[in-house]
Amino acid sequence: MQDGQEQPTRPRRKGHHTQWAAQFAVASELCKRGYEVSFTMGNSTPLADLMVVSPAGQMFLVDVKGVATRTCWLVSRKVTRDSLFYVFAFVPSGDTQNQFFIMTHAEVNEAIHDGPMPDVRWNDLKTNEDAWHLLPQ
């Protein structure tokens, strides 16, 4: 850009587009690692977005939380389930690479900041980036 010209702005992505982008990105990463993935689709499955079978045949659930900007992820505390895992996905617009943060359900419940809109923040996830090893093998 030359001096005095404004940088074009990208249209703001709708929230459901971000969530879909996150779910498909996580499913893709899991498939590349040898997992079988099914989407749970719909409101009758509020616990998780993905049903997954590990390469060794163990079934578990993944709840995907997606954001397109460096903000927090909204997530509520639930009764801990050993077979539930979370993948917090940063899926920005444009050419910026996705980032994935993997946590057990127990870790997520510990990381939640209570308030009117309970959330998990970037600083809570630093050590969990690309921690795919936490998932059943």
Buried (B, 14 or more C-beta within 10 A) or exposed (E): EEEEEEEEEEEEBEEEBBBBBBBBBBBEBBEEEEBEBEBBEEEEEEEBBBBBBBEEEEEBBBBBBBBBEEEBBEBEEBEEBEEBBBBBBBBBBEEEEBBBBBBBBEBBBEBBEEEEEBBBEBEBBEEBEEBBEBBBE
